[in-house]
Structure formats: structure tokens, C-alpha cells
Amino acid sequence: ISTTGTGTIAIHGAGGAGAGEGDGIRISESGNAIATQNGELRVQGLGRGGNDTQGIEIRTPGTTSATTLTTVNGNLVLRGTSTATGVTDQGVLFELLGSARTTGSGNVDVVGRGGGTGGGIGVHLLSGSSVSTTGGGDLSLTGFGPTSSTGANNEGVKVEGSVVEVQSGASADLNV
């Protein structure tokens, strides 16, 4: 999926409320790319269901060709919430080479709210994933663990074996 010029891409999704996985948005498999040139790329997902339910999941299982969300000068905005009731229910999950990046002046802004009874992480980067800006844009990761959970590993932002990076001039900011 792509646009050129100032075209905007907006993707919104809500998962089912059953007992299994109910991801709001899952972008996966080898080489998937969603890109804009100068327009905003906005992804908003609500995960509902049982265990292992994400608001937004971006992953590339079993391959070396990454799943990417990319803009040049447009902003990249991700908003993911999991209201699931199981374990490992995350707001925004990047996993296995899943990535989000801007290559021009665009900013990256990721906000995630985890849910469930344990492992409810707001924003989770795992296993070779990345979030970056390379042309002067700011990068912000904001995460909230579940407030009603008594389980373990309920964290706001967690980065494991992954990259969060700002490569640019002196004016770019990194906020986590």
C-alpha cells in the first residue's frame, strides 16, 4: 500500500472479542510495506479478546525481508490499545524485523496501552525490530501498562534485542 505526493494513508481496525487472539491490526509476512511520500501514515488498532492480543502488531516471521511502515516527509503515527483479558496483551508490538521509520523530516509518534492480567506492555520492540528517523524527524515512544492488572511484566515501553534510533541533525529529539 503506498501513496505519492501528499496523499495520506489511514488504517483503523478493531479485533473480535472472542476467547482467542483478537488483534486490532496485524501487518505481517515477508516484505509487506506501507509507505507515503509527504503524507501522514496513521495506524490505529484496538485489540480485544483473550491471550496474545495486540492493538497493532507489526512482524516478519521466519524471513530476512522486513515488514515496514515508512514515510519520507510525512509523519508516522501509531496508536494501539489492547483491552484483552488474557496474558501478553500489548498496545503496539514490533517483532521479528517489523519496523517503522521516516527517512526525511517526518516524525514518528507511537503510543500504546497494554491490557490483560500479565505481560501487558504498552509499546514492545522485540527480536530485531526497529523504530527510527533518519532525516531530522523526532521520535517518540509512549507506553502504558494496564492499570487494573495484578500480574507481572506490565510495562510502559520495553525494548529487547531491537533498535530505537534518531540519525539526523542537531534539532531532532528522541523521547521514550
Summary of the structure (lengths in Angstrom):
residues: 176
radius of gyration: 15.2
end to end distance: 28.6
largest distance: 48.3
contacts: 732
relative contact order: 0.16
helix: 0%
strand: 44%
